Amino acid sequence: MLDYETLRFIWWLLLGVLLIGFALTDGFDLGVGTLYRFLGRDDLERRALLEAIEPVWEGNQVWLILGAGAVFAAWPLLYAAAFSGFYFAMLLLLLALILRPVGFNFRDKLTHPGWRALWDWALFIGGAVPALLFGVAFGNLFLGIGFSLDPMARLSFEQGFFGLLHPFALLCGLVSLSMLALHGAAWAAVKTTPPLANRARRAIACTAVTTLTGLLVAGLWLMADMPGLRVAGFDPAGPSEPLRKSAEWVAGAWLDNFRATPVLWAIPAASCLGCLGAWLCSRQQRDRSALAATSLVVTAVILTAGVALFPALLPSSLDPAASLTVWDASSSRLTLEVMLIAVAVFMPVVLLYTAWVFRVLRGKVSLEALKGHDSHY
């Protein structure tokens, strides 16, 4: 059987896989929603964009549910702290996500332009707001969350919703919004026909530049002026008791893992190269290659954040020793073992089914095929 330290590390990797799976699949849905009002110039084009994501969005969102379930089962302290500290932000996120299925179901119930315009804006909010909030949440991990633990491991928070709106966190939110819009534009270029596809290619070029600029600014900010959490005195195989370790905020500590293993610098470099690759492929109308490049950007950005934060899961700005890490916030060894067996059985099934669905639904949404159909019901 695997030892406790290895199990914890594997579950940290699995959490990253689930986050990447969600960002790659539901990410282009959110990106298309963000660009929806701007790419589609008339009702027909907007219906084509909806048809490009509507058959798959619900299955894609399952990755978010799996991620939340994994956090609840494998990292219960993280689940409790995150869902308590980000309560109002989580509420906004859920309300925005709820707008998407409601918009899909109600938009085409009536043909009145005002009715459809109302739900078009609802679909835009359902795409842009979650994309922004996910980035703000990640940005706050680098800043630290205002919580502490008492000797009984009871949480107390001294940071409200507006305390999360630090300039660096907002910058990360804009990077996330731009990155998922880039991914969504690439998906729209693959799935639609001209003139909509041509417009999507121009959107790829614009969002690739804004994403690359945002990544460079955030990276320089992180390296030049931001303290990071440095953890010491922990036992990777010890009990899940956060207050047993020592930790402090130290300038430049978020780069410790990159300095210790220089090859890891290839990950943030890949995110920048992916932006350039998406821009070049859009100019050459190589839509599938552009989608592969945007997928590289999304994957590399999440991996970069994960490597920089490791082993921290939820840093505390009030009491560094109370920060939750991979080594002291997990479930028991038996729980991690049993769940790992379940993952080994069901994860391949999920991946195979997802691949099969995308293969069955391959092909483009033609504007000609939609003409004459006022509704997809």
Order of alpha helices (4+ residues) and beta strands (2+ residues): alpha-alpha-alpha-alpha-alpha-alpha-beta-beta-alpha-alpha-beta-beta-alpha-alpha-alpha-beta-beta-alpha-alpha
